Amino acid sequence: MPKKKLLSTGQAAVRLGLARHQLAYAFQTKQLPEVRMVCGRRAFTEADLQTIRDFFEKRRGSR
């Protein structure tokens, strides 16, 4: 079975078109559920990115 590719917070932010601090803030304020940690840092999968993408799209739509 192939390993899942994990992305850092910065890499995830780039893929999502967000500033890194926007993503970090959403986790710090518990607006998003915590993701797995690897060596003390968040590690994102494609499924995590979709969850985050959905959250920010919903948030943009409610303004």
Legacy VTK file of the C-alpha trace (Angstrom):
# vtk DataFile Version 3.0
C-alpha trace
ASCII
DATASET POLYDATA
POINTS 63 float
0.000 0.000 0.000
1.471 3.411 -0.957
2.232 5.885 1.800
0.075 8.984 2.043
1.942 12.159 1.253
1.920 14.511 4.228
2.181 18.272 3.856
3.414 20.874 6.332
1.295 23.850 7.379
3.115 26.072 4.897
2.722 23.588 2.054
-0.963 23.115 2.870
-1.518 26.879 2.955
0.052 27.270 -0.500
-2.093 24.450 -1.925
-5.218 26.043 -0.409
-4.370 29.590 -1.510
-4.272 30.824 2.093
-1.718 32.671 4.147
-0.004 30.341 6.614
-1.208 32.435 9.556
-4.862 32.056 8.438
-4.551 28.309 8.624
-2.637 28.330 11.921
-5.183 30.730 13.465
-8.109 28.459 12.523
-6.434 25.620 14.448
-5.399 27.779 17.410
-8.962 29.041 17.853
-10.343 25.492 17.463
-12.404 26.405 14.382
-10.915 23.348 12.677
-10.401 19.918 14.245
-6.779 19.137 15.013
-4.876 17.028 12.488
-2.138 14.476 13.089
1.164 15.660 14.449
4.540 14.405 13.241
7.568 15.470 15.275
5.480 18.159 16.957
4.219 19.686 13.705
0.908 19.376 11.903
0.939 16.998 8.936
-1.879 17.258 6.391
-3.273 14.659 3.997
-5.358 15.349 0.882
-8.482 14.532 2.944
-7.439 17.144 5.532
-7.011 19.702 2.750
-10.525 19.020 1.477
-11.976 19.486 4.979
-10.129 22.782 5.346
-11.107 23.915 1.835
-14.783 23.210 2.647
-14.502 25.154 5.927
-13.046 28.270 4.293
-15.476 28.152 1.359
-18.418 27.909 3.764
-16.983 30.752 5.843
-16.549 32.973 2.754
-20.132 32.236 1.716
-21.568 33.324 5.072
-20.185 36.861 4.816
LINES 1 64
63 0 1 2 3 4 5 6 7 8 9 10 11 12 13 14 15 16 17 18 19 20 21 22 23 24 25 26 27 28 29 30 31 32 33 34 35 36 37 38 39 40 41 42 43 44 45 46 47 48 49 50 51 52 53 54 55 56 57 58 59 60 61 62
